[in-house]
Amino acid sequence: MHFKWTWLFLCLIVMVILTGCDRIKESDPREIVKQYVEWWEQGSYESMYDVLSLESRQKMTKEDFITRFRNIYEGIGAEDLTITTDFMAQEASETRDERVFYPYQIQLETSAGRVQAEGSFELLKEDDSTEAKKLSWRMVWQPSLILPAMDFGDKVNVQTLPSSRGEILDRNGHGLAINGTIEVIGIVPGKLGADGEQTLVELAERLGISTEIMKRKLDAPWVKDDLFVPILNLNAQQGRMDYSDLPGVVKKKERARVYPYGAAAAHLTGYIRQVTKEDLANAPEAQYGPTELIGKSGSEQVYNEVLRGRDGKRISIVDSSGKVKEIVAEKEAVDGQDIRLTIDAELQKSIFASFREDAGTAAAINPRTGEILALVNSPSYDPNAFIVGLSTEQWDEWNHNPDKPLLNRFTKLYAPGSVFKPITAAVGLKLGVTTPGKVREINGLRWSKDPSWGNYYVTRVKEVPVLNLRDALVYSDNIYLAQEALEMGADPFLKEAVKFGFEEGLPLPFPFPKASLANEGIKNEIQLADSGYGQGEVLMSPLHLALAYTPFMNGGKLIQPVLDLSEQENKPQKTREVLDAHTAGIIKRMLVDVVQDPKGSGHGADLSGIELAGKTGTAELKISKGEKGQENGWFVAFDTRESKLLLAMMIEHVEDRGGSGYVVNKVAPILQKYYEKK
């Protein structure tokens, strides 16, 4: 019995102690502040609401309280919120026993930068309705407890400060991708009038879009009666139409990306489009804005981080009339940097025009400096279409075109055919396998080494029974170069030929694949013979082919390519010796004969007053020897005196059109025009 009363007495003591502790906690406003601050930093807005004063809760529902905090903090991109309270200053700010104030400092990171401000917590002692005669400290809520400068009726305004994207210019300052203007058709809803539905129908017919597209844009949450609602960026044809008879329809100019050279430089410039969810996921470190325009191909893509501007942000507090009370944080916009390429835009345009819709590609360089003067692709597309609004019909047409206008041919590898022969000839001279005067006797148009080749043979176009190395290049004789490669042997041939830039990447931001001589080494004599005249498994891009000819003009030195003009100005020229100057001079002289000799395969490009050197080639794409297959025609040409231009061009499907001669006839006018202007 004594034990029972003792136990009850101890329980009573414990309850009193616990009740007392609770009373101390409830009666200590500092504890309320500490808890409120902890919840605030954690974003536990629901818990924060529960410690507000009765009057504060009557002014705002819990749902409104939570929503306002979340919308504002998410809108300003709030992170790393820290609140520091000065409890020592409480006595100086206390007004009476039922109300206390505690100064605090708030710091947080936002999309516009760091915010640091001072505020004050106000706590009120009031009856707790859940327990009679119990007083509790409660937080008196003010808008300043979101951001210290806020008051009732104020709003937080987040404004984007737009930046400009850098422009892409050619070597002469001509714009390849610039910030220009386009025409935009839009609607001011309040001016549509009573026949608004009919106006939408008529506008849809003229623009070739559905009324549903327009209605979706007009139903956007931000739309107001007096605001211009953009409907469509106009192409040239749409821009010429008259819309003045349609009430509420307005045509205006807006800034946009413009590509002045259009299809002529499309694969070089590329285009920009709005960032996608995939872009955001694949490159989170780029910190793209949700509506940012980024490069999706070409120079726009490879130089995107240099070209792209960084938009600024301004976070301000505005009163009920919309007047700015205070700028909370501001981050200035940073414009993107311009890129000046080594490209000659007018030469680019001239080369593109020469294709006349033929499928092919070309690369032009300055052989002395390595500066890339043109990278051309045909057929092509108009990158401006991606800016004004690409129709489904146009996209389908491009995608289903058998000539593949969207394919970037100048970054692809192709069999070079006979334009590879000068490399074989140079290697043969270097190794001592041949000399300029060495004669080979070859009978007929077909040749095979011995019966071990079976039914396989090497063919040539012109029968010349006795010929030397110069003749082999002038007449483009496959058999002569095949025999030369066999005399060298696979290993010596590969060891020297690879020095012309094979199996190594080009030091450029564009994704050029590595040129190759053989996939997994030269496996047999037939492959070696074919490789000697640029078939077998030899693959080159037009740019690499152009670069491979630079030793013949630079005393045996292979030059590296340059596309960014600032690199050429700020860095020393990089070269590598692959031949001695004497050997290089021999090949150069032979290539002059290819053009000047009336029987030469490149004689169609012999221009008055300009000494040109060059080499033709026809690469055959077929599975078996006897079949008829696609032929790609090549021509590489350069001037020998001023040495300002080296052009390599390839056109697909030249079979039954004169082979490589078809390409020669296109190149000659380009060179003539180029040197006339110079």
C-alpha positions as CSV (number, residue, x, y, z in Angstrom):
1,M,0.0,0.0,0.0
2,H,2.8,2.4,0.9
3,F,4.6,1.5,-2.4
4,K,1.4,2.4,-4.4
5,W,1.1,5.9,-2.9
6,T,4.8,6.5,-3.4
7,W,4.4,5.6,-7.1
8,L,1.5,7.9,-7.6
9,F,3.3,10.7,-5.9
10,L,6.3,10.3,-8.2
11,C,4.1,10.3,-11.3
12,L,2.4,13.5,-10.1
13,I,5.8,15.1,-9.6
14,V,6.9,14.1,-13.1
15,M,3.7,15.5,-14.7
16,V,4.2,18.8,-12.9
17,I,7.8,19.0,-14.1
18,L,6.8,18.2,-17.7
19,T,4.0,20.7,-17.6
20,G,6.3,23.3,-16.2
21,C,8.8,22.6,-19.0
22,D,6.1,22.9,-21.6
23,R,4.9,26.2,-20.0
24,I,8.4,27.5,-20.1
25,K,8.8,26.6,-23.7
26,E,5.4,28.1,-24.6
27,S,6.1,31.2,-22.6
28,D,9.6,31.8,-24.1
29,P,9.2,33.7,-27.4
30,R,12.8,32.9,-28.4
31,E,11.8,29.3,-28.7
32,I,9.0,30.2,-31.1
33,V,11.4,32.3,-33.2
34,K,14.0,29.5,-33.3
35,Q,11.4,27.0,-34.4
36,Y,9.9,29.4,-37.0
37,V,13.4,30.1,-38.4
38,E,14.2,26.4,-38.7
39,W,10.9,25.7,-40.6
40,W,11.5,28.8,-42.8
41,E,15.0,27.6,-43.8
42,Q,13.6,24.1,-44.5
43,G,10.6,25.5,-46.5
44,S,8.1,23.9,-44.1
45,Y,5.5,26.6,-44.7
46,E,2.6,24.6,-43.3
47,S,4.3,24.4,-39.9
48,M,5.2,28.1,-40.0
49,Y,1.5,28.9,-40.5
50,D,0.6,27.0,-37.3
51,V,2.5,29.4,-35.0
52,L,1.0,32.6,-36.5
53,S,-1.2,34.8,-34.4
54,L,-4.9,34.5,-34.6
55,E,-5.3,37.8,-36.4
56,S,-2.6,36.8,-38.9
57,R,-4.4,33.5,-39.6
58,Q,-7.7,35.4,-40.1
59,K,-6.1,37.5,-42.8
60,M,-4.7,34.7,-44.8
61,T,-5.7,31.0,-45.2
62,K,-3.1,28.3,-44.8
63,E,-3.3,27.5,-48.5
64,D,-2.8,31.1,-49.5
65,F,0.1,31.4,-47.1
66,I,1.9,28.3,-48.5
67,T,1.2,29.2,-52.1
68,R,2.5,32.7,-51.8
69,F,5.8,31.6,-50.2
70,R,6.3,28.9,-52.8
71,N,5.4,31.0,-55.8
72,I,7.7,33.9,-54.7
73,Y,10.7,31.7,-53.7
74,E,10.4,29.5,-56.7
75,G,10.0,32.6,-59.0
76,I,13.2,34.2,-57.7
77,G,15.1,30.9,-57.7
78,A,15.7,31.1,-53.9
79,E,18.4,28.8,-52.5
80,D,20.6,28.5,-49.4
81,L,18.3,30.5,-47.2
82,T,19.9,31.5,-43.9
83,I,18.3,33.6,-41.1
84,T,20.3,34.9,-38.1
85,T,18.3,36.3,-35.2
86,D,19.7,38.8,-32.7
87,F,18.1,37.8,-29.4
88,M,20.3,40.2,-27.4
89,A,18.5,43.2,-29.0
90,Q,15.1,42.1,-27.7
91,E,15.1,44.3,-24.5
92,A,15.8,47.5,-26.5
93,S,13.0,46.8,-28.9
94,E,10.4,45.5,-26.4
95,T,7.2,47.7,-26.2
96,R,5.3,45.9,-23.5
97,D,5.0,42.5,-21.8
98,E,2.5,41.1,-24.4
99,R,4.6,42.0,-27.5
100,V,8.3,41.5,-28.3
101,F,10.6,42.2,-31.3
102,Y,13.7,40.4,-32.4
103,P,15.9,41.8,-35.3
104,Y,17.1,39.3,-37.8
105,Q,19.3,39.2,-40.9
106,I,18.3,37.1,-44.0
107,Q,20.6,35.9,-46.7
108,L,19.7,33.8,-49.7
109,E,20.9,33.1,-53.3
110,T,18.5,34.0,-56.1
111,S,18.6,33.8,-59.9
112,A,19.6,37.5,-59.8
113,G,22.4,37.0,-57.2
114,R,22.7,37.1,-53.4
115,V,20.1,38.9,-51.3
116,Q,21.1,40.3,-47.9
117,A,18.6,42.2,-45.8
118,E,17.4,43.0,-42.3
119,G,14.0,42.6,-40.7
120,S,12.3,42.1,-37.4
121,F,10.2,39.3,-35.9
122,E,7.2,40.5,-34.0
123,L,5.6,38.1,-31.4
124,L,2.4,38.6,-29.6
125,K,1.2,36.8,-26.4
126,E,-2.4,35.7,-26.8
127,D,-4.8,33.2,-25.4
128,D,-4.6,29.7,-26.7
129,S,-8.1,28.8,-27.7
130,T,-7.4,25.1,-27.1
131,E,-6.8,25.5,-23.4
132,A,-8.5,28.0,-21.1
133,K,-6.4,30.7,-19.5
134,K,-3.2,29.5,-21.2
135,L,-1.2,32.2,-22.9
136,S,1.2,31.5,-25.8
137,W,3.5,33.5,-27.9
138,R,2.5,33.7,-31.5
139,M,4.2,35.2,-34.6
140,V,2.7,38.3,-36.1
141,W,2.9,37.8,-39.8
142,Q,3.8,40.6,-42.2
143,P,4.7,40.4,-45.9
144,S,8.2,41.5,-44.8
145,L,8.6,37.9,-43.5
146,I,8.9,36.8,-47.2
147,L,11.3,39.6,-48.2
148,P,12.0,42.4,-45.6
149,A,11.1,45.3,-47.9
150,M,7.6,43.9,-48.7
151,D,4.4,45.4,-47.4
152,F,0.7,44.6,-47.8
153,G,-0.4,45.0,-51.4
154,D,3.2,44.6,-52.7
155,K,4.3,42.0,-55.3
156,V,7.6,40.5,-56.3
157,N,8.5,41.2,-59.9
158,V,11.1,39.0,-61.7
159,Q,12.3,40.5,-64.9
160,T,14.6,38.9,-67.5
161,L,17.3,41.3,-68.8
162,P,17.8,39.9,-72.3
163,S,21.3,39.4,-73.7
164,S,22.4,39.3,-77.4
165,R,23.9,36.3,-79.0
166,G,27.2,36.8,-80.6
167,E,27.3,37.0,-84.4
168,I,29.2,34.8,-86.8
169,L,31.2,36.8,-89.4
170,D,33.4,35.9,-92.3
171,R,37.0,37.1,-92.7
172,N,35.8,40.4,-94.3
173,G,33.2,41.1,-91.7
174,H,30.3,39.9,-93.7
175,G,27.5,38.4,-91.6
176,L,27.0,34.6,-91.8
177,A,24.7,34.5,-88.7
178,I,23.6,37.9,-87.4
179,N,21.0,39.5,-85.1
180,G,18.6,41.0,-87.6
181,T,14.9,41.5,-87.8
182,I,12.0,39.4,-89.1
183,E,8.4,40.2,-89.6
184,V,5.9,38.8,-87.2
185,I,2.1,38.7,-87.6
186,G,0.1,38.9,-84.4
187,I,-3.3,39.8,-82.9
188,V,-4.4,42.4,-80.4
189,P,-7.5,40.5,-79.0
190,G,-9.3,43.7,-77.9
191,K,-9.4,45.0,-81.5
192,L,-10.8,41.9,-83.2
193,G,-14.3,43.2,-83.0
194,A,-17.6,41.5,-83.3
195,D,-16.5,39.4,-86.4
196,G,-13.4,38.1,-84.6
197,E,-14.1,34.5,-85.4
198,Q,-14.3,35.2,-89.2
199,T,-11.1,37.3,-88.9
200,L,-9.3,34.3,-87.4
201,V,-10.6,32.0,-90.2
202,E,-9.4,34.4,-92.9
203,L,-6.0,34.9,-91.3
204,A,-5.5,31.2,-90.9
205,E,-6.1,30.7,-94.7
206,R,-3.6,33.3,-95.6
207,L,-0.9,31.9,-93.3
208,G,-1.6,28.3,-94.0
209,I,-2.2,27.4,-90.4
210,S,-5.2,26.2,-88.4
211,T,-7.4,28.5,-86.3
212,E,-6.8,26.1,-83.4
213,I,-3.1,27.2,-83.3
214,M,-4.1,30.8,-83.1
215,K,-6.8,30.2,-80.4
216,R,-4.3,28.3,-78.2
217,K,-1.9,31.3,-78.3
218,L,-4.8,33.7,-77.6
219,D,-5.8,31.6,-74.6
220,A,-2.4,31.8,-72.9
221,P,-2.7,33.1,-69.3
222,W,-0.7,36.2,-69.9
223,V,-2.8,37.5,-72.8
224,K,-4.8,40.7,-72.3
225,D,-7.0,42.7,-74.6
226,D,-4.5,45.4,-75.3
227,L,-1.4,43.2,-75.7
228,F,0.2,42.0,-79.0
229,V,0.0,38.3,-79.2
230,P,2.5,36.9,-81.8
231,I,1.1,34.2,-84.0
232,L,3.7,33.4,-86.7
233,N,7.1,34.6,-87.9
234,L,6.6,35.4,-91.6
235,N,8.6,34.0,-94.4
236,A,9.3,36.1,-97.5
237,Q,6.1,35.1,-99.3
238,Q,3.9,35.6,-96.3
239,G,5.6,39.0,-95.6
240,R,4.5,40.3,-99.0
241,M,0.8,39.7,-98.2
242,D,-1.5,42.5,-97.1
243,Y,-3.3,42.1,-93.8
244,S,-4.5,45.6,-93.3
245,D,-8.1,44.6,-94.0
246,L,-8.2,42.3,-90.9
247,P,-9.2,44.1,-87.7
248,G,-6.9,43.4,-84.8
249,V,-4.2,41.8,-87.0
250,V,-0.9,43.6,-86.7
251,K,2.4,43.0,-88.6
252,K,5.6,44.2,-86.9
253,K,9.3,43.7,-87.0
254,E,11.1,41.9,-84.2
255,R,14.7,41.0,-83.6
256,A,15.7,37.5,-84.6
257,R,18.6,35.4,-85.9
258,V,19.1,35.9,-89.6
259,Y,21.4,33.9,-92.0
260,P,22.1,36.3,-94.9
261,Y,23.8,33.6,-97.1
262,G,20.9,31.1,-96.6
263,A,21.4,27.7,-98.2
264,A,24.9,28.6,-99.5
265,A,26.3,28.4,-96.0
266,A,23.7,26.4,-94.1
267,H,25.8,23.5,-93.0
268,L,28.6,25.8,-92.1
269,T,26.5,28.2,-90.0
270,G,23.9,25.7,-88.8
271,Y,20.9,27.2,-87.0
272,I,19.5,27.8,-83.5
273,R,16.4,26.5,-81.8
274,Q,14.7,26.7,-78.4
275,V,16.4,24.4,-75.8
276,T,14.6,21.1,-75.3
277,K,14.2,18.9,-72.2
278,E,16.9,16.6,-73.6
279,D,19.3,19.5,-73.9
280,L,18.6,20.5,-70.3
281,A,19.1,16.9,-69.1
282,N,22.2,16.2,-71.2
283,A,24.0,19.4,-70.2
284,P,22.9,20.6,-66.8
285,E,26.2,22.3,-66.3
286,A,25.4,24.7,-69.1
287,Q,22.5,26.2,-67.0
288,Y,20.3,26.9,-70.0
289,G,17.3,29.0,-69.5
290,P,14.0,27.2,-70.2
291,T,13.3,29.2,-73.3
292,E,16.9,29.9,-74.4
293,L,17.9,29.6,-78.1
294,I,20.9,27.4,-78.6
295,G,22.9,26.2,-81.6
296,K,21.7,22.9,-82.9
297,S,24.1,22.3,-85.8
298,G,27.1,23.9,-87.6
299,S,29.1,26.8,-86.2
300,E,26.1,27.8,-84.1
301,Q,26.5,24.5,-82.2
302,V,30.2,24.1,-82.1
303,Y,30.8,27.7,-80.9
304,N,27.6,27.9,-78.9
305,E,29.3,28.5,-75.5
306,V,31.2,31.5,-77.0
307,L,28.2,32.9,-78.9
308,R,25.5,32.5,-76.3
309,G,24.7,35.4,-74.1
310,R,23.8,35.1,-70.5
311,D,20.5,36.8,-69.7
312,G,20.4,39.0,-66.6
313,K,17.8,39.1,-63.9
314,R,16.2,41.8,-61.9
315,I,14.1,41.1,-58.8
316,S,12.2,44.0,-57.5
317,I,9.3,44.8,-55.2
318,V,6.5,46.8,-56.7
319,D,3.5,48.4,-55.0
320,S,-0.1,48.0,-56.0
321,S,0.2,50.6,-58.7
322,G,3.1,48.8,-60.3
323,K,5.7,51.3,-59.2
324,V,9.1,49.8,-58.2
325,K,9.7,50.3,-54.5
326,E,13.0,48.5,-54.3
327,I,15.4,46.4,-56.4
328,V,16.1,43.4,-54.3
329,A,18.8,41.9,-56.6
330,E,20.1,42.4,-60.1
331,K,22.4,40.5,-62.3
332,E,23.5,42.3,-65.5
333,A,23.1,40.6,-68.9
334,V,26.3,39.5,-70.6
335,D,26.2,39.5,-74.4
336,G,27.8,36.6,-76.3
337,Q,31.0,37.1,-78.2
338,D,31.3,37.4,-82.0
339,I,33.1,34.7,-83.9
340,R,35.1,35.7,-87.0
341,L,35.8,32.8,-89.2
342,T,38.5,32.5,-91.9
343,I,35.7,31.9,-94.4
344,D,35.3,34.0,-97.5
345,A,31.5,34.3,-97.7
346,E,31.5,35.4,-101.3
347,L,33.7,32.5,-102.4
348,Q,31.4,30.2,-100.4
349,K,28.4,31.6,-102.3
350,S,30.2,31.3,-105.7
351,I,31.1,27.6,-105.1
352,F,27.6,26.7,-103.9
353,A,26.0,28.3,-106.9
354,S,28.2,26.3,-109.2
355,F,26.7,23.0,-108.0
356,R,23.3,23.9,-109.4
357,E,21.6,21.4,-107.2
358,D,24.1,18.6,-108.0
359,A,24.9,16.6,-104.9
360,G,28.4,17.1,-103.7
361,T,30.8,19.0,-101.4
362,A,33.8,21.3,-101.6
363,A,36.5,22.7,-99.4
364,A,38.7,25.7,-100.2
365,I,41.8,26.8,-98.2
366,N,44.6,29.3,-98.3
367,P,47.4,26.7,-98.8
368,R,50.1,29.0,-97.3
369,T,48.2,29.7,-94.0
370,G,45.8,26.8,-93.6
371,E,42.9,29.2,-93.4
372,I,39.7,27.6,-94.5
373,L,38.0,29.8,-97.1
374,A,34.9,27.7,-97.8
375,L,33.1,24.6,-96.7
376,V,30.3,23.9,-99.1
377,N,27.5,21.3,-99.2
378,S,24.9,20.7,-101.9
379,P,22.0,20.3,-102.0
380,S,21.2,22.4,-99.0
381,Y,18.4,24.0,-96.9
382,D,17.6,27.5,-95.8
383,P,18.4,27.9,-92.1
384,N,16.1,30.9,-92.0
385,A,13.2,28.5,-92.2
386,F,14.0,27.3,-88.7
387,I,13.6,30.9,-87.4
388,V,10.5,32.0,-89.2
389,G,8.8,28.7,-88.5
390,L,9.4,25.4,-90.3
391,S,6.4,23.8,-91.8
392,T,5.7,20.1,-91.6
393,E,5.6,19.9,-95.4
394,Q,9.0,21.5,-95.7
395,W,10.6,19.2,-93.1
396,D,9.1,16.1,-94.8
397,E,10.4,17.3,-98.2
398,W,14.0,17.7,-96.8
399,N,13.9,14.4,-95.0
400,H,12.6,12.4,-98.0
401,N,14.7,14.0,-100.7
402,P,17.1,11.3,-102.0
403,D,19.9,13.8,-102.3
404,K,19.7,14.4,-98.5
405,P,19.9,18.2,-98.2
406,L,20.2,18.0,-94.4
407,L,23.3,15.7,-94.7
408,N,26.6,17.6,-94.0
409,R,28.8,16.2,-96.7
410,F,31.9,18.2,-95.9
411,T,32.4,16.3,-92.7
412,K,32.0,12.9,-94.3
413,L,34.7,10.6,-95.7
414,Y,34.8,9.5,-99.3
415,A,37.0,7.4,-101.6
416,P,39.2,9.9,-103.3
417,G,40.0,7.9,-106.4
418,S,42.8,9.4,-108.6
419,V,43.2,12.6,-106.7
420,F,45.1,10.4,-104.2
421,K,47.7,9.6,-106.9
422,P,50.0,12.6,-106.2
423,I,50.5,11.2,-102.6
424,T,51.4,7.8,-104.0
425,A,53.8,9.4,-106.5
426,A,55.4,11.5,-103.8
427,V,55.9,8.5,-101.5
428,G,57.4,6.5,-104.4
429,L,59.9,9.3,-105.0
430,K,60.7,9.6,-101.4
431,L,61.4,5.9,-101.0
432,G,63.4,5.8,-104.2
433,V,61.1,3.2,-105.8
434,T,60.6,5.5,-108.8
435,T,62.2,8.6,-110.4
436,P,60.7,11.3,-112.6
437,G,62.2,9.6,-115.6
438,K,61.4,6.0,-114.8
439,V,59.5,4.4,-117.6
440,R,57.0,1.6,-117.3
441,E,55.8,-0.5,-120.3
442,I,52.1,-1.2,-119.9
443,N,50.0,-2.8,-122.7
444,G,46.3,-2.7,-122.9
445,L,43.6,-1.2,-120.7
446,R,43.7,-4.0,-118.1
447,W,46.4,-5.4,-116.0
448,S,46.8,-8.0,-113.2
449,K,50.0,-9.0,-111.5
450,D,49.8,-12.7,-112.0
451,P,47.4,-15.6,-111.9
452,S,47.1,-15.4,-108.1
453,W,44.8,-12.4,-108.6
454,G,42.2,-14.7,-110.3
455,N,39.7,-12.6,-112.2
456,Y,40.7,-9.3,-110.6
457,Y,42.4,-6.6,-112.7
458,V,43.3,-2.9,-112.6
459,T,41.9,-0.8,-115.5
460,R,42.8,2.5,-117.0
461,V,41.0,4.9,-119.4
462,K,43.7,5.7,-122.0
463,E,46.2,3.2,-123.5
464,V,49.8,4.6,-123.3
465,P,52.3,1.7,-123.9
466,V,55.3,3.6,-122.5
467,L,54.9,6.2,-119.8
468,N,56.8,7.8,-116.9
469,L,55.6,9.2,-113.6
470,R,54.7,12.6,-115.1
471,D,52.6,10.9,-117.8
472,A,50.9,8.7,-115.2
473,L,49.7,11.8,-113.4
474,V,48.8,13.7,-116.6
475,Y,46.8,10.8,-118.1
476,S,45.7,9.6,-114.6
477,D,46.9,6.1,-115.2
478,N,45.7,3.6,-112.5
479,I,48.0,0.8,-113.6
480,Y,51.2,2.8,-113.2
481,L,50.4,3.9,-109.7
482,A,49.2,0.4,-108.7
483,Q,52.5,-1.1,-109.8
484,E,54.4,1.7,-107.9
485,A,52.5,0.8,-104.7
486,L,53.3,-2.9,-105.1
487,E,57.0,-2.1,-105.5
488,M,56.9,-0.1,-102.3
489,G,55.3,-2.8,-100.2
490,A,52.4,-2.4,-97.8
491,D,54.3,-1.3,-94.7
492,P,56.6,1.3,-96.3
493,F,53.6,2.7,-98.3
494,L,51.5,3.0,-95.2
495,K,54.3,4.4,-93.0
496,E,54.9,7.3,-95.4
497,A,51.4,7.9,-96.7
498,V,50.0,8.2,-93.2
499,K,52.2,11.3,-92.7
500,F,49.8,13.2,-95.0
501,G,47.4,13.6,-92.2
502,F,45.7,10.1,-92.1
503,E,44.6,8.5,-88.9
504,E,44.6,11.8,-87.0
505,G,41.9,14.2,-86.1
506,L,41.7,17.7,-87.6
507,P,42.3,20.4,-84.9
508,L,38.8,21.9,-85.5
509,P,35.6,22.1,-83.4
510,F,33.6,20.6,-86.3
511,P,33.3,16.8,-86.0
512,F,35.5,15.8,-88.9
513,P,36.2,12.0,-88.8
514,K,39.8,10.7,-89.3
515,A,40.9,10.0,-92.8
516,S,42.1,6.4,-93.2
517,L,44.2,4.3,-95.6
518,A,43.0,0.9,-94.5
519,N,40.4,-0.3,-92.0
520,E,42.7,-2.9,-90.3
521,G,45.9,-2.7,-92.4
522,I,46.5,-3.7,-96.0
523,K,45.6,-7.4,-96.1
524,N,46.8,-8.4,-99.6
525,E,48.4,-7.2,-102.9
526,I,45.1,-6.4,-104.6
527,Q,44.2,-4.0,-101.8
528,L,47.6,-2.4,-101.9
529,A,47.4,-1.9,-105.7
530,D,43.9,-0.4,-105.4
531,S,45.1,1.9,-102.6
532,G,47.9,3.3,-104.9
533,Y,45.3,5.0,-107.0
534,G,42.9,6.0,-104.2
535,Q,40.5,3.1,-104.1
536,G,40.6,0.1,-101.8
537,E,39.8,1.3,-98.3
538,V,41.2,4.8,-98.7
539,L,38.8,7.5,-97.3
540,M,39.2,11.2,-97.1
541,S,37.1,14.3,-96.4
542,P,37.3,17.1,-99.0
543,L,39.0,19.3,-96.4
544,H,41.6,16.7,-95.5
545,L,42.2,16.2,-99.3
546,A,42.9,19.9,-99.7
547,L,45.3,19.9,-96.8
548,A,47.1,16.8,-98.1
549,Y,48.1,18.9,-101.2
550,T,49.7,21.7,-99.2
551,P,53.1,20.0,-99.1
552,F,53.4,20.3,-102.9
553,M,53.1,24.1,-102.5
554,N,54.9,24.6,-99.2
555,G,58.3,22.9,-99.9
556,G,57.1,19.6,-98.4
557,K,55.3,21.0,-95.3
558,L,51.8,19.9,-94.4
559,I,49.9,22.7,-92.9
560,Q,47.2,22.5,-90.2
561,P,43.7,24.0,-90.9
562,V,42.4,27.2,-89.2
563,L,38.7,28.2,-89.0
564,D,38.7,30.7,-86.2
565,L,40.4,33.9,-87.5
566,S,41.5,34.9,-84.0
567,E,43.5,31.6,-83.7
568,Q,45.4,32.5,-86.8
569,E,46.2,36.0,-85.4
570,N,47.2,34.8,-82.0
571,K,48.9,31.5,-82.5
572,P,52.0,30.5,-84.6
573,Q,51.3,28.6,-87.8
574,K,51.7,24.9,-87.4
575,T,53.3,22.8,-90.1
576,R,54.9,19.4,-90.4
577,E,57.5,18.3,-93.0
578,V,56.4,15.2,-94.9
579,L,58.6,15.6,-98.0
580,D,61.8,17.3,-98.9
581,A,61.4,20.5,-100.9
582,H,62.9,18.9,-104.1
583,T,60.4,16.1,-104.2
584,A,57.5,18.5,-103.4
585,G,58.6,20.6,-106.4
586,I,58.7,17.7,-108.7
587,I,55.1,16.7,-107.9
588,K,54.0,20.4,-108.2
589,R,55.4,20.7,-111.7
590,M,53.7,17.5,-112.8
591,L,50.4,18.8,-111.5
592,V,50.8,21.9,-113.5
593,D,51.2,19.7,-116.6
594,V,47.9,17.9,-115.7
595,V,46.2,21.3,-116.4
596,Q,48.4,22.8,-119.1
597,D,49.0,19.7,-121.2
598,P,46.2,19.6,-123.9
599,K,46.0,15.8,-123.2
600,G,45.9,16.3,-119.4
601,S,42.8,15.2,-117.5
602,G,42.5,18.7,-115.9
603,H,43.1,20.8,-119.1
604,G,39.5,22.1,-119.0
605,A,40.7,24.4,-116.1
606,D,43.6,25.9,-118.0
607,L,42.9,29.6,-117.6
608,S,44.7,32.5,-119.4
609,G,47.0,34.4,-117.2
610,I,46.8,32.1,-114.2
611,E,49.1,29.1,-113.7
612,L,47.0,26.4,-112.2
613,A,48.0,22.9,-111.0
614,G,45.5,20.2,-110.3
615,K,44.4,16.6,-110.4
616,T,41.2,14.9,-111.4
617,G,39.8,11.7,-110.0
618,T,36.8,9.4,-110.4
619,A,36.0,7.2,-107.4
620,E,33.9,4.1,-108.3
621,L,31.5,2.8,-105.7
622,K,30.6,-0.7,-106.6
623,I,30.8,-4.2,-105.0
624,S,32.2,-6.2,-107.8
625,K,34.6,-5.4,-110.6
626,G,32.2,-5.9,-113.6
627,E,29.2,-4.1,-112.3
628,K,28.0,-0.6,-113.1
629,G,28.0,1.6,-110.0
630,Q,27.9,5.1,-108.8
631,E,30.9,7.3,-109.6
632,N,32.0,10.4,-107.7
633,G,34.0,13.0,-109.6
634,W,36.8,14.9,-108.0
635,F,39.0,17.9,-108.9
636,V,41.7,19.5,-106.8
637,A,43.2,22.8,-108.2
638,F,45.5,25.5,-106.9
639,D,47.3,28.5,-108.3
640,T,51.1,28.2,-108.2
641,R,52.1,31.8,-108.2
642,E,50.1,33.8,-105.7
643,S,49.2,30.5,-103.8
644,K,46.0,32.1,-102.3
645,L,43.5,29.4,-103.1
646,L,43.4,25.6,-103.2
647,L,40.0,24.1,-104.0
648,A,38.9,20.5,-103.7
649,M,35.4,19.6,-105.1
650,M,33.5,16.4,-105.3
651,I,30.2,15.8,-107.2
652,E,28.2,12.6,-106.8
653,H,26.8,10.5,-109.7
654,V,29.1,11.8,-112.5
655,E,28.7,8.5,-114.4
656,D,27.4,9.2,-118.0
657,R,28.1,12.9,-117.4
658,G,31.8,13.1,-118.3
659,G,33.2,11.7,-115.0
660,S,35.7,14.1,-113.4
661,G,35.6,16.3,-116.4
662,Y,32.2,17.4,-115.3
663,V,33.7,18.7,-112.1
664,V,36.6,20.4,-113.9
665,N,34.1,22.4,-115.9
666,K,32.4,23.7,-112.7
667,V,35.7,24.6,-111.0
668,A,37.2,26.6,-113.8
669,P,34.6,29.5,-113.7
670,I,34.9,29.7,-109.9
671,L,38.7,30.1,-110.1
672,Q,38.3,32.6,-112.9
673,K,35.8,34.8,-111.0
674,Y,37.9,34.6,-107.8
675,Y,41.1,35.8,-109.4
676,E,39.3,38.5,-111.4
677,K,38.1,40.0,-108.1
678,K,41.5,39.8,-106.5
